[in-house]
Amino acid sequence: MTTTSIAACLGGAFSAQALHREFRHFPAAVDVSGLMTWDDLNTLLATHRLEPPRMRLHHSGPPLPAGDYTEPVTTRRHTVWRRLHPAALHARLADGASLVLDSVDEMHRPLARLAEHIELRPPPRPTARTARPLDWSNWRRRHQAVARHCHYQRRTCPDRVSHEPQPT
């Protein structure tokens, strides 16, 4: 499964309408099993300092308290961070909790490549319904740029001939 076929399954309007705005679930749309294996997930959990809210567990909607699966650790500089407790995490997951990892693409390169590919897709062309507001916006911006240019020209050259009639 390539990132191109995954992006094609999401549809052309995905990047313009849903990306970074809402969550979408595509059951069995594509096979993403090669993007992140269980070994990759175990490596992430073992090597990264994942604290809430970046890593959290949810069970039937609301998030579980972080103290249920982490333990506080104080460093030599007296900062407290939460260390993952593997047995407690496994027990919560066995009870039916869902693991949520935010920004996992920053930690795992295959997911980062997929996210970059989806974000780089060009937005869909404007339809007839949206073209007129865009035309008006473009005309207004061009008009404002010309007016700004003329304003600056008048301000920087005070000896230019005025177009107003001179009193006689």
CNS distance restraints for C-alpha pairs under 8 A (distance, minus, plus):
assign (resid   1 and name CA) (resid   5 and name CA) 6.68 0.50 0.50
assign (resid   1 and name CA) (resid   6 and name CA) 7.30 0.50 0.50
assign (resid   1 and name CA) (resid  30 and name CA) 7.70 0.50 0.50
assign (resid   1 and name CA) (resid  31 and name CA) 6.62 0.50 0.50
assign (resid   1 and name CA) (resid  32 and name CA) 7.17 0.50 0.50
assign (resid   1 and name CA) (resid  34 and name CA) 7.87 0.50 0.50
assign (resid   2 and name CA) (resid   6 and name CA) 6.49 0.50 0.50
assign (resid   3 and name CA) (resid   7 and name CA) 6.09 0.50 0.50
assign (resid   3 and name CA) (resid 113 and name CA) 7.89 0.50 0.50
assign (resid   3 and name CA) (resid 114 and name CA) 5.52 0.50 0.50
assign (resid   3 and name CA) (resid 117 and name CA) 6.83 0.50 0.50
assign (resid   3 and name CA) (resid 118 and name CA) 7.93 0.50 0.50
assign (resid   4 and name CA) (resid   8 and name CA) 6.13 0.50 0.50
assign (resid   4 and name CA) (resid 117 and name CA) 7.58 0.50 0.50
assign (resid   5 and name CA) (resid   9 and name CA) 6.24 0.50 0.50
assign (resid   6 and name CA) (resid  10 and name CA) 6.52 0.50 0.50
assign (resid   6 and name CA) (resid  30 and name CA) 6.40 0.50 0.50
assign (resid   7 and name CA) (resid  11 and name CA) 6.78 0.50 0.50
assign (resid   7 and name CA) (resid 117 and name CA) 7.59 0.50 0.50
assign (resid   7 and name CA) (resid 118 and name CA) 5.77 0.50 0.50
assign (resid   8 and name CA) (resid  12 and name CA) 7.14 0.50 0.50
assign (resid   9 and name CA) (resid  29 and name CA) 6.82 0.50 0.50
assign (resid   9 and name CA) (resid  30 and name CA) 7.31 0.50 0.50
assign (resid  10 and name CA) (resid  14 and name CA) 6.02 0.50 0.50
assign (resid  12 and name CA) (resid 123 and name CA) 7.43 0.50 0.50
assign (resid  12 and name CA) (resid 124 and name CA) 6.41 0.50 0.50
assign (resid  13 and name CA) (resid  17 and name CA) 5.79 0.50 0.50
assign (resid  13 and name CA) (resid  18 and name CA) 7.78 0.50 0.50
assign (resid  13 and name CA) (resid 123 and name CA) 7.17 0.50 0.50
assign (resid  13 and name CA) (resid 124 and name CA) 6.26 0.50 0.50
assign (resid  14 and name CA) (resid  18 and name CA) 5.24 0.50 0.50
assign (resid  14 and name CA) (resid  19 and name CA) 6.14 0.50 0.50
assign (resid  15 and name CA) (resid  19 and name CA) 4.86 0.50 0.50
assign (resid  15 and name CA) (resid 118 and name CA) 7.05 0.50 0.50
assign (resid  15 and name CA) (resid 119 and name CA) 6.46 0.50 0.50
assign (resid  15 and name CA) (resid 121 and name CA) 7.09 0.50 0.50
assign (resid  15 and name CA) (resid 123 and name CA) 6.55 0.50 0.50
assign (resid  16 and name CA) (resid 123 and name CA) 5.66 0.50 0.50
assign (resid  16 and name CA) (resid 124 and name CA) 7.11 0.50 0.50
assign (resid  17 and name CA) (resid  21 and name CA) 7.51 0.50 0.50
assign (resid  18 and name CA) (resid  22 and name CA) 5.46 0.50 0.50
assign (resid  18 and name CA) (resid  23 and name CA) 7.46 0.50 0.50
assign (resid  18 and name CA) (resid  24 and name CA) 7.76 0.50 0.50
assign (resid  19 and name CA) (resid 119 and name CA) 7.87 0.50 0.50
assign (resid  32 and name CA) (resid  36 and name CA) 7.68 0.50 0.50
assign (resid  33 and name CA) (resid  37 and name CA) 6.66 0.50 0.50
assign (resid  35 and name CA) (resid 110 and name CA) 5.81 0.50 0.50
assign (resid  35 and name CA) (resid 111 and name CA) 6.32 0.50 0.50
assign (resid  36 and name CA) (resid  40 and name CA) 5.90 0.50 0.50
assign (resid  36 and name CA) (resid  41 and name CA) 6.97 0.50 0.50
assign (resid  36 and name CA) (resid 110 and name CA) 7.54 0.50 0.50
assign (resid  36 and name CA) (resid 111 and name CA) 7.57 0.50 0.50
assign (resid  37 and name CA) (resid  41 and name CA) 6.42 0.50 0.50
assign (resid  38 and name CA) (resid  42 and name CA) 6.14 0.50 0.50
assign (resid  39 and name CA) (resid  43 and name CA) 6.13 0.50 0.50
assign (resid  40 and name CA) (resid  44 and name CA) 6.24 0.50 0.50
assign (resid  41 and name CA) (resid  45 and name CA) 6.21 0.50 0.50
assign (resid  42 and name CA) (resid  46 and name CA) 6.08 0.50 0.50
assign (resid  43 and name CA) (resid  47 and name CA) 5.94 0.50 0.50
assign (resid  44 and name CA) (resid  48 and name CA) 5.68 0.50 0.50
assign (resid  44 and name CA) (resid 107 and name CA) 7.41 0.50 0.50
assign (resid  45 and name CA) (resid  49 and name CA) 7.75 0.50 0.50
assign (resid  45 and name CA) (resid  50 and name CA) 7.18 0.50 0.50
assign (resid  45 and name CA) (resid  84 and name CA) 7.94 0.50 0.50
assign (resid  49 and name CA) (resid  83 and name CA) 7.35 0.50 0.50
assign (resid  50 and name CA) (resid  54 and name CA) 6.21 0.50 0.50
assign (resid  50 and name CA) (resid  55 and name CA) 5.66 0.50 0.50
assign (resid  50 and name CA) (resid  83 and name CA) 7.90 0.50 0.50
assign (resid  50 and name CA) (resid  84 and name CA) 7.68 0.50 0.50
assign (resid  51 and name CA) (resid  55 and name CA) 5.59 0.50 0.50
assign (resid  51 and name CA) (resid  56 and name CA) 7.70 0.50 0.50
assign (resid  51 and name CA) (resid  81 and name CA) 7.35 0.50 0.50
assign (resid  51 and name CA) (resid  82 and name CA) 5.97 0.50 0.50
assign (resid  51 and name CA) (resid  83 and name CA) 7.54 0.50 0.50
assign (resid  52 and name CA) (resid  56 and name CA) 5.59 0.50 0.50
assign (resid  52 and name CA) (resid  66 and name CA) 6.80 0.50 0.50
assign (resid  53 and name CA) (resid 102 and name CA) 7.87 0.50 0.50
assign (resid  54 and name CA) (resid 100 and name CA) 7.84 0.50 0.50
assign (resid  54 and name CA) (resid 101 and name CA) 5.84 0.50 0.50
assign (resid  54 and name CA) (resid 102 and name CA) 4.99 0.50 0.50
assign (resid  54 and name CA) (resid 103 and name CA) 7.43 0.50 0.50
assign (resid  55 and name CA) (resid  99 and name CA) 7.35 0.50 0.50
assign (resid  55 and name CA) (resid 100 and name CA) 5.70 0.50 0.50
assign (resid  55 and name CA) (resid 101 and name CA) 4.71 0.50 0.50
assign (resid  55 and name CA) (resid 102 and name CA) 6.42 0.50 0.50
assign (resid  56 and name CA) (resid  63 and name CA) 6.86 0.50 0.50
assign (resid  56 and name CA) (resid  64 and name CA) 7.41 0.50 0.50
assign (resid  56 and name CA) (resid  66 and name CA) 7.10 0.50 0.50
assign (resid  56 and name CA) (resid  99 and name CA) 6.12 0.50 0.50
assign (resid  56 and name CA) (resid 100 and name CA) 5.35 0.50 0.50
assign (resid  56 and name CA) (resid 101 and name CA) 6.82 0.50 0.50
assign (resid  57 and name CA) (resid  63 and name CA) 5.63 0.50 0.50
assign (resid  57 and name CA) (resid  64 and name CA) 5.61 0.50 0.50
assign (resid  57 and name CA) (resid  66 and name CA) 7.99 0.50 0.50
assign (resid  57 and name CA) (resid  97 and name CA) 6.07 0.50 0.50
assign (resid  57 and name CA) (resid  98 and name CA) 5.46 0.50 0.50
assign (resid  57 and name CA) (resid  99 and name CA) 4.78 0.50 0.50
assign (resid  57 and name CA) (resid 100 and name CA) 5.99 0.50 0.50
assign (resid  58 and name CA) (resid  62 and name CA) 5.62 0.50 0.50
assign (resid  58 and name CA) (resid  63 and name CA) 4.10 0.50 0.50
assign (resid  58 and name CA) (resid  64 and name CA) 5.56 0.50 0.50
assign (resid  58 and name CA) (resid  97 and name CA) 5.43 0.50 0.50
assign (resid  58 and name CA) (resid  98 and name CA) 5.18 0.50 0.50
assign (resid  58 and name CA) (resid  99 and name CA) 6.71 0.50 0.50
assign (resid  58 and name CA) (resid 100 and name CA) 7.45 0.50 0.50
assign (resid  59 and name CA) (resid  63 and name CA) 6.35 0.50 0.50
assign (resid  59 and name CA) (resid  64 and name CA) 6.66 0.50 0.50
assign (resid  59 and name CA) (resid  96 and name CA) 6.69 0.50 0.50
assign (resid  59 and name CA) (resid  97 and name CA) 4.47 0.50 0.50
assign (resid  59 and name CA) (resid  98 and name CA) 6.27 0.50 0.50
assign (resid  60 and name CA) (resid  97 and name CA) 7.54 0.50 0.50
assign (resid  64 and name CA) (resid  68 and name CA) 7.14 0.50 0.50
assign (resid  65 and name CA) (resid  69 and name CA) 8.00 0.50 0.50
assign (resid  66 and name CA) (resid  70 and name CA) 5.91 0.50 0.50
assign (resid  67 and name CA) (resid  71 and name CA) 6.17 0.50 0.50
assign (resid  68 and name CA) (resid  88 and name CA) 6.84 0.50 0.50
assign (resid  68 and name CA) (resid  89 and name CA) 7.95 0.50 0.50
assign (resid  69 and name CA) (resid  84 and name CA) 6.38 0.50 0.50
assign (resid  69 and name CA) (resid  85 and name CA) 5.51 0.50 0.50
assign (resid  69 and name CA) (resid  86 and name CA) 7.46 0.50 0.50
assign (resid  69 and name CA) (resid  87 and name CA) 7.97 0.50 0.50
assign (resid  69 and name CA) (resid  88 and name CA) 4.82 0.50 0.50
assign (resid  69 and name CA) (resid  89 and name CA) 4.98 0.50 0.50
assign (resid  69 and name CA) (resid  92 and name CA) 7.56 0.50 0.50
assign (resid  70 and name CA) (resid  82 and name CA) 5.71 0.50 0.50
assign (resid  70 and name CA) (resid  83 and name CA) 5.35 0.50 0.50
assign (resid  70 and name CA) (resid  84 and name CA) 4.46 0.50 0.50
assign (resid  70 and name CA) (resid  85 and name CA) 4.98 0.50 0.50
assign (resid  70 and name CA) (resid  88 and name CA) 7.62 0.50 0.50
assign (resid  70 and name CA) (resid  89 and name CA) 7.84 0.50 0.50
assign (resid  71 and name CA) (resid  82 and name CA) 5.37 0.50 0.50
assign (resid  71 and name CA) (resid  83 and name CA) 5.31 0.50 0.50
assign (resid  71 and name CA) (resid  84 and name CA) 6.55 0.50 0.50
assign (resid  71 and name CA) (resid  85 and name CA) 6.50 0.50 0.50
assign (resid  72 and name CA) (resid  80 and name CA) 6.35 0.50 0.50
assign (resid  72 and name CA) (resid  81 and name CA) 5.73 0.50 0.50
assign (resid  72 and name CA) (resid  82 and name CA) 4.47 0.50 0.50
assign (resid  72 and name CA) (resid  83 and name CA) 6.16 0.50 0.50
assign (resid  73 and name CA) (resid  80 and name CA) 5.52 0.50 0.50
assign (resid  73 and name CA) (resid  81 and name CA) 5.51 0.50 0.50
assign (resid  73 and name CA) (resid  82 and name CA) 5.92 0.50 0.50
assign (resid  73 and name CA) (resid  83 and name CA) 6.44 0.50 0.50
assign (resid  74 and name CA) (resid  78 and name CA) 5.63 0.50 0.50
assign (resid  74 and name CA) (resid  79 and name CA) 5.57 0.50 0.50
assign (resid  74 and name CA) (resid  80 and name CA) 4.49 0.50 0.50
assign (resid  74 and name CA) (resid  81 and name CA) 6.64 0.50 0.50
assign (resid  75 and name CA) (resid  79 and name CA) 5.49 0.50 0.50
assign (resid  75 and name CA) (resid  80 and name CA) 6.47 0.50 0.50
assign (resid  84 and name CA) (resid  89 and name CA) 7.53 0.50 0.50
assign (resid  85 and name CA) (resid  89 and name CA) 6.18 0.50 0.50
assign (resid  86 and name CA) (resid  90 and name CA) 6.06 0.50 0.50
assign (resid  87 and name CA) (resid  91 and name CA) 6.19 0.50 0.50
assign (resid  88 and name CA) (resid  92 and name CA) 6.26 0.50 0.50
assign (resid  89 and name CA) (resid  93 and name CA) 6.20 0.50 0.50
assign (resid  90 and name CA) (resid  94 and name CA) 6.04 0.50 0.50
assign (resid  91 and name CA) (resid  95 and name CA) 6.28 0.50 0.50
assign (resid  92 and name CA) (resid  96 and name CA) 6.69 0.50 0.50
assign (resid  92 and name CA) (resid  97 and name CA) 5.66 0.50 0.50
assign (resid  93 and name CA) (resid  97 and name CA) 4.71 0.50 0.50
assign (resid  93 and name CA) (resid  98 and name CA) 6.49 0.50 0.50
assign (resid  93 and name CA) (resid  99 and name CA) 7.47 0.50 0.50
assign (resid 103 and name CA) (resid 107 and name CA) 7.51 0.50 0.50
assign (resid 104 and name CA) (resid 108 and name CA) 6.27 0.50 0.50
assign (resid 104 and name CA) (resid 111 and name CA) 7.50 0.50 0.50
assign (resid 105 and name CA) (resid 109 and name CA) 6.55 0.50 0.50
assign (resid 105 and name CA) (resid 110 and name CA) 7.70 0.50 0.50
assign (resid 105 and name CA) (resid 111 and name CA) 4.92 0.50 0.50
assign (resid 105 and name CA) (resid 112 and name CA) 4.40 0.50 0.50
assign (resid 105 and name CA) (resid 115 and name CA) 7.22 0.50 0.50
assign (resid 106 and name CA) (resid 112 and name CA) 6.34 0.50 0.50
assign (resid 108 and name CA) (resid 112 and name CA) 6.38 0.50 0.50
assign (resid 109 and name CA) (resid 113 and name CA) 6.23 0.50 0.50
assign (resid 110 and name CA) (resid 114 and name CA) 6.40 0.50 0.50
assign (resid 111 and name CA) (resid 115 and name CA) 6.15 0.50 0.50
assign (resid 112 and name CA) (resid 116 and name CA) 6.09 0.50 0.50
assign (resid 113 and name CA) (resid 117 and name CA) 6.12 0.50 0.50
assign (resid 114 and name CA) (resid 118 and name CA) 6.24 0.50 0.50
assign (resid 115 and name CA) (resid 119 and name CA) 6.14 0.50 0.50
assign (resid 116 and name CA) (resid 120 and name CA) 6.10 0.50 0.50
assign (resid 117 and name CA) (resid 121 and name CA) 6.64 0.50 0.50
assign (resid 126 and name CA) (resid 130 and name CA) 5.71 0.50 0.50
assign (resid 126 and name CA) (resid 131 and name CA) 5.60 0.50 0.50
assign (resid 127 and name CA) (resid 131 and name CA) 5.89 0.50 0.50
assign (resid 128 and name CA) (resid 132 and name CA) 7.23 0.50 0.50
assign (resid 130 and name CA) (resid 134 and name CA) 6.63 0.50 0.50
assign (resid 131 and name CA) (resid 135 and name CA) 6.14 0.50 0.50
assign (resid 132 and name CA) (resid 136 and name CA) 6.25 0.50 0.50
assign (resid 133 and name CA) (resid 137 and name CA) 6.12 0.50 0.50
assign (resid 134 and name CA) (resid 138 and name CA) 6.11 0.50 0.50
assign (resid 135 and name CA) (resid 139 and name CA) 6.15 0.50 0.50
assign (resid 136 and name CA) (resid 140 and name CA) 6.07 0.50 0.50
assign (resid 137 and name CA) (resid 141 and name CA) 6.20 0.50 0.50
assign (resid 138 and name CA) (resid 142 and name CA) 6.25 0.50 0.50
assign (resid 139 and name CA) (resid 143 and name CA) 6.09 0.50 0.50
assign (resid 140 and name CA) (resid 144 and name CA) 6.07 0.50 0.50
assign (resid 141 and name CA) (resid 145 and name CA) 6.15 0.50 0.50
assign (resid 142 and name CA) (resid 146 and name CA) 6.33 0.50 0.50
assign (resid 143 and name CA) (resid 147 and name CA) 6.18 0.50 0.50
assign (resid 144 and name CA) (resid 148 and name CA) 5.98 0.50 0.50
assign (resid 145 and name CA) (resid 149 and name CA) 6.14 0.50 0.50
assign (resid 146 and name CA) (resid 150 and name CA) 6.22 0.50 0.50
assign (resid 147 and name CA) (resid 151 and name CA) 6.08 0.50 0.50
assign (resid 148 and name CA) (resid 152 and name CA) 6.20 0.50 0.50
assign (resid 149 and name CA) (resid 153 and name CA) 6.20 0.50 0.50
assign (resid 150 and name CA) (resid 154 and name CA) 6.26 0.50 0.50
assign (resid 151 and name CA) (resid 155 and name CA) 6.27 0.50 0.50
assign (resid 152 and name CA) (resid 156 and name CA) 6.07 0.50 0.50
assign (resid 153 and name CA) (resid 157 and name CA) 6.07 0.50 0.50
assign (resid 154 and name CA) (resid 158 and name CA) 6.29 0.50 0.50
assign (resid 154 and name CA) (resid 160 and name CA) 7.47 0.50 0.50
